[in-house]
Amino acid sequence: MKYLVTGGAGYVGSVVAQHLLEAGHEVTVLDNLSTGFRAGVPAGAAFVEGDIRDAAKWLDPSYDGVLHFAASSQVGESVVKPEKYWDNNVAGSMALLGAMREAGVRKLVFSSTAATYGEPEQVPIVESAPTKPTNPYGASKLAVDHMITSEANAHGLAAVSLRYFNVAGAYGAHGERHDPESHLIPLVLQVAQGRREAISVYGDDYPTPDGTCVRDYIHVADLAEAHLLALAGATPGEHLICNLGNGEGFSVRQVIETVRQVTGHPIPEVVAPRRGGDPAVLVASADTAREKLGWNPTRADLAGIVADAWEFAQSITKEH
């Protein structure tokens, strides 16, 4: 099969592209490199540097489907620059759907997010939970989900949206290298590397066992496998939405302690005020993905996730 991977030079997109190649598929990566890295494009994939708004230039009937990762994804930035998120995430996705329709490409797997739910009323979060995003990033992704639903209903698109929680770890030469970095595990690893003096703990008075926020961490390789299963499970005229997570959470302090154990480095921490809009607990129910896609994450061990991320962090430090 032949697939277009938008945003395939980024973290999750590059790992999924690598998995597609290993499964014997032909892959073209489309990325404007605004946040992705040319070095992230897997060997064996064709690469097109360009914007998803121009997807019609490259998309043709020879493609069997699209996996769509290209998006602006910084929650804080979305609050101060909402127009960027509506333009890139929503208008860009609309252009991509139009290009797919024109080319007769009728299968889509969309990288959605748990941010579509906002502050959950109950955990674990199920797909039927109210969607009340608390920032423009989550709102833009939810808008694309609505767009995909109507495309499936009106034009027979076979589509699956995968709503991720906290993606972590690495897969071979592919891992997190965001700039600026905002995710907890790579930030704590930067402390272990001496690139950051301490890690900030935003609030230690939450109603959780140790007072810090609890999040559901999923290994990026488990996540990638879900995308290949979604391609196989997509049904014409239907838009399936699945949460992806491990079903259990780890607190900020558990993550920090695990990094200490894995790296052997002391990790100084500084307690800072709570951040607005940070729910105490975000944990996913992945029952739908298990039932509908046959997905079964096998890398749920936090120490293993951190160890893979640590190995990758050290490898890119050596590059510089």
C-alpha positions in Angstrom: 0.0 0.0 0.0 1.0 3.6 -0.5 0.4 6.2 2.1 1.0 10.0 2.6 2.1 10.9 6.1 1.6 14.6 6.8 3.8 15.9 9.5 6.0 12.9 9.1 9.2 14.7 10.1 7.8 15.3 13.6 7.9 13.1 16.7 4.8 10.8 16.3 4.6 11.1 12.5 8.2 9.9 12.0 7.7 6.9 14.3 4.4 5.9 12.4 6.2 6.4 9.1 8.9 4.1 10.2 6.4 1.5 11.3 4.6 1.7 7.9 7.9 1.2 6.1 8.8 -1.8 8.3 5.3 -3.3 7.4 6.3 -3.1 3.7 4.3 0.0 2.7 5.4 2.8 0.4 5.5 6.1 2.3 5.7 9.8 1.3 6.3 12.3 4.1 4.8 15.8 3.6 6.2 18.3 6.1 7.0 22.1 6.0 9.7 21.5 8.7 8.3 24.4 10.8 8.5 22.1 13.9 9.7 18.8 12.3 13.3 17.8 11.4 14.6 16.6 8.1 16.7 14.1 10.0 13.4 12.7 11.4 12.2 11.5 8.1 12.8 7.7 8.0 15.2 6.3 5.5 13.2 4.7 2.7 10.4 7.3 2.8 10.0 9.9 0.0 10.1 13.4 1.3 8.2 16.5 0.1 8.9 19.8 1.8 5.6 21.6 1.6 2.4 22.7 3.3 -0.7 20.6 3.7 -2.7 23.4 2.1 -0.9 22.5 -1.1 -1.5 18.7 -0.7 -3.4 18.7 -4.0 -0.1 19.2 -5.8 1.2 15.8 -4.6 -1.8 13.7 -3.8 -3.1 11.4 -6.6 -5.2 8.3 -7.0 -2.1 6.0 -6.5 -2.3 6.7 -2.7 -4.3 4.2 -0.6 -4.7 6.6 2.4 -3.4 9.5 4.4 -2.2 9.7 8.0 -2.5 13.3 9.2 -0.2 14.6 11.9 0.6 18.1 10.6 -0.6 20.5 13.2 0.5 23.3 15.6 0.3 21.7 19.0 1.5 24.0 21.8 -1.4 24.6 24.2 0.1 27.8 25.6 0.8 29.3 22.2 -2.7 28.5 21.1 -4.1 30.8 23.8 -2.0 33.8 22.7 -2.0 33.0 18.9 -5.4 31.4 18.3 -5.5 32.5 14.7 -2.4 30.4 13.9 -4.3 27.3 15.2 -7.5 27.9 13.3 -5.5 28.6 10.2 -3.0 25.7 10.3 -5.0 23.0 12.0 -8.5 23.7 10.7 -8.0 25.5 7.3 -5.1 23.2 6.6 -7.1 20.1 7.4 -10.0 21.3 5.2 -7.6 21.8 2.3 -6.3 18.3 2.8 -9.7 16.7 2.9 -10.6 18.5 -0.3 -7.4 17.3 -2.0 -8.2 13.7 -0.8 -11.7 14.0 -2.3 -10.5 15.3 -5.6 -7.8 12.5 -5.8 -10.2 9.8 -4.8 -8.2 8.9 -1.7 -10.8 7.5 0.7 -9.0 6.5 3.9 -7.8 8.8 6.7 -6.2 8.3 10.1 -6.2 11.6 12.1 -3.9 12.5 15.0 -6.4 14.0 17.4 -5.9 14.7 21.1 -7.3 14.3 24.6 -7.4 18.1 24.8 -10.7 17.8 23.0 -12.3 16.8 26.3 -11.0 19.7 28.4 -11.3 19.1 32.1 -13.0 15.7 32.4 -16.0 15.1 34.6 -14.9 11.5 35.3 -11.9 9.3 34.7 -10.9 7.1 32.9 -12.2 9.2 30.0 -14.4 7.5 27.5 -15.1 8.6 23.9 -18.7 9.5 24.9 -17.5 12.0 27.5 -18.4 15.7 26.8 -16.0 17.5 24.6 -15.4 20.9 26.2 -11.8 22.0 25.2 -10.3 24.7 27.4 -7.9 26.1 24.8 -7.8 26.9 21.0 -5.5 23.9 20.4 -8.1 21.4 21.7 -10.9 23.3 20.0 -9.1 23.3 16.6 -8.6 19.5 16.8 -12.3 19.0 17.8 -13.3 21.1 14.8 -11.4 18.8 12.5 -13.0 15.8 14.1 -16.4 17.3 13.3 -15.2 18.1 9.8 -14.1 14.4 9.3 -17.4 13.1 10.5 -19.3 15.1 8.0 -16.9 14.1 5.2 -17.4 10.5 6.1 -21.2 10.9 6.1 -21.4 12.9 2.9 -18.6 11.4 0.8 -17.9 7.9 2.1 -14.6 8.6 3.7 -13.2 5.8 5.8 -11.8 7.6 8.9 -10.4 6.9 12.3 -9.4 9.7 14.8 -7.0 8.6 17.5 -7.1 10.8 20.6 -3.8 10.6 22.5 -2.9 11.4 26.0 0.8 11.8 26.9 3.0 10.2 24.3 6.5 9.4 25.4 9.5 7.2 24.8 11.4 6.7 21.5 11.7 4.2 18.7 15.2 3.7 17.4 16.4 6.9 15.8 13.0 8.6 16.3 12.1 10.5 19.5 11.1 13.8 21.0 13.2 16.9 20.0 10.7 19.7 20.3 11.9 23.3 20.4 10.8 24.7 22.8 10.2 21.5 24.8 7.0 21.4 26.9 6.6 17.7 27.7 7.5 16.4 31.2 9.8 13.4 30.5 12.2 15.1 28.0 12.3 18.2 30.3 13.3 16.0 33.3 15.9 14.3 31.1 17.3 17.7 30.3 18.0 18.1 34.0 19.7 14.7 34.1 21.9 15.9 31.2 22.8 19.2 33.0 21.0 21.2 30.4 18.5 22.5 32.9 19.1 23.2 36.6 15.9 21.8 38.0 12.4 20.6 37.0 9.4 22.7 38.0 6.5 20.9 39.6 3.4 23.0 39.0 1.3 22.4 42.1 1.8 19.8 44.8 -1.6 20.2 46.4 -3.8 18.3 44.0 -6.2 15.7 45.3 -3.9 12.9 44.2 -1.8 10.4 46.2 1.3 12.6 46.3 -0.3 16.0 45.5 1.0 16.2 41.9 -0.9 15.8 38.6 -1.5 12.3 37.3 -1.2 11.6 33.6 -1.6 8.6 31.3 1.7 7.9 29.5 1.7 5.9 26.3 4.8 4.6 24.5 5.2 6.1 21.0 5.7 2.6 19.5 2.4 1.4 21.0 0.8 4.5 19.5 2.3 3.8 16.1 0.9 0.3 16.1 -2.6 1.7 16.7 -2.3 3.8 13.6 -1.6 0.7 11.4 -4.5 -1.1 13.0 -6.7 2.0 12.3 -5.8 1.8 8.6 -6.9 -1.8 8.6 -10.1 -1.1 10.6 -11.3 2.1 8.8 -14.7 1.5 7.3 -16.1 3.6 4.3 -18.7 6.1 5.4 -17.8 5.8 9.1 -15.7 8.0 11.4 -14.4 6.0 14.4 -13.0 7.9 17.3 -10.7 6.0 19.8 -8.9 7.1 22.9 -5.3 5.8 23.2 -3.8 5.4 26.6 -2.6 2.8 29.1 -5.7 3.2 31.4 -3.5 4.0 34.4 -1.7 7.2 35.3 1.6 8.2 36.8 2.1 11.4 38.9 4.6 14.1 38.1 6.7 13.0 41.1 6.6 9.3 40.0 8.0 10.4 36.6 10.8 12.4 38.3 11.7 9.5 40.6 11.7 7.1 37.7 14.1 9.4 35.7 16.4 9.4 38.8 16.4 5.6 38.9 16.9 5.2 35.1 19.6 7.8 34.7 21.3 7.6 38.0 21.3 11.4 38.2 19.8 13.5 41.0 16.9 15.6 39.7 16.4 18.8 41.7 12.8 19.9 41.7 11.2 23.2 42.4 7.5 23.6 43.4 5.8 26.3 41.4 2.2 27.5 41.5 -0.5 25.5 39.7 -1.0 26.3 36.0 -4.5 27.3 35.0 -6.6 24.6 33.4 -4.4 21.7 34.6 -6.8 18.9 35.7 -5.7 16.8 38.6 -6.0 13.5 36.7 -6.1 12.7 33.0 -6.4 9.0 32.3 -7.8 7.3 29.2 -10.1 4.3 28.7 -8.8 2.6 25.6 -11.6 0.0 25.6 -12.9 1.1 22.2 -9.5 0.8 20.6 -9.1 -2.6 22.0 -12.5 -3.7 20.9 -12.7 -2.1 17.5 -9.1 -2.1 16.4 -7.6 -5.0 18.4 -5.1 -2.7 19.9 -3.1 -3.9 22.9 -0.3 -1.7 24.3 2.6 -3.8 25.4 5.1 -1.1 26.6 3.2 0.4 29.6 6.1 0.2 32.0 7.1 3.7 32.9 10.8 2.8 33.5 11.0 1.3 30.0 9.4 4.4 28.4 11.9 6.6 30.3 14.8 4.4 29.3 14.0 4.6 25.6 13.6 8.4 25.9 16.9 8.7 27.8 18.8 6.7 25.1 17.4 8.9 22.4 18.1 12.1 24.3 21.7 11.1 24.7 22.0 10.2 21.1 20.9 13.6 19.8 23.1 15.4 22.4 26.1 13.6 20.8 25.0 14.9 17.4 25.6 18.4 18.6 
